[in-house]
């Protein structure tokens, strides 16, 4: 099963269409992700990221709902966030 996680674009690193990269924030953790599929994303937009690549933009309301659902699933497992790597 594949899992895409919503993250917020906090800054562009490179806007080259093929090798574009941006810094994406996931619940306070920032990662550099490839952005070739969503090169029109702007700072503040939410994107779905899978395996280090943003695959689509998502509106803020949907992103926050998905993050809340993921948090509920995490809470239902009884495991701490440190034990699960997103």
N, C-alpha and C positions, 0 to 999 in steps of 0.2 A: 504494500500500500504506500502511496506517495502522500506526503503532507506538505501543503503550502501554508506558510505562516504570514500573517499581515505584519508589515513593518512600515514605519514612517520615514520618508526621505528627509534627511537632515542636512545634506550637503552633497553637491556634485564634486567628483574628483576629476573625471575626464568625460567629455561629451562626444568623443570620437564615435560615430555611429556604430562601428563594429565592436570596438573595445570599451564602450562607455562603462563607467563605474560611478557609483554613488555610495555615500555612507548612509546606512539604514539603521534605524533604532527599533529594537525589539524590547519593550518593557524595561528600558534603561540601559540595555546592552547594545553597543553599536558595532556593526559589521560592515565591511566593504562588500558590495554585491555588484554583479554585472547587470547592466541595464539595457542591453541591445534590444530587447523585446518591448521596452517601455521608455524609449528615448524621449518621449514627450512629457514624462513625469516632471513635476516641479517640486521644489522644497516645500514640505508640508503635506504633499500627497501621500496616500497609503498605497502600497503595492503588495502583491502576494509573492513571496520568495520561496523557491524550492531549490535546494542544493546550491545555494549561493547565487542564483540567478532570479531576478525579478521577472515574473512571467506575465503579469497584467496589473493594471491599476484597479483599485477598488475604492468606493466612496467611504468616507470616514465613518458613517453610521454602520455600514456593513462590517467594516474592519473592527470596530469596537465591539460589535455583537459577536463576531467570530472569536476575538480575544477573550471575551467574557465566557463564551462556551468552552473554549480550551481551558480556561482557569477552573471552571466547574468540573470538567473531566479530570484535571489534575487533582483537585481537592477530593474527588470521589475515589481516587486510587489509594489514598492514604500515604502517598509518597511525597517527599519534599521536592521543591523545585530544583534543588541541587542534584537530586538523583535522576532527573529527567533532562536530557539535552535536547533543546529545540534546535 
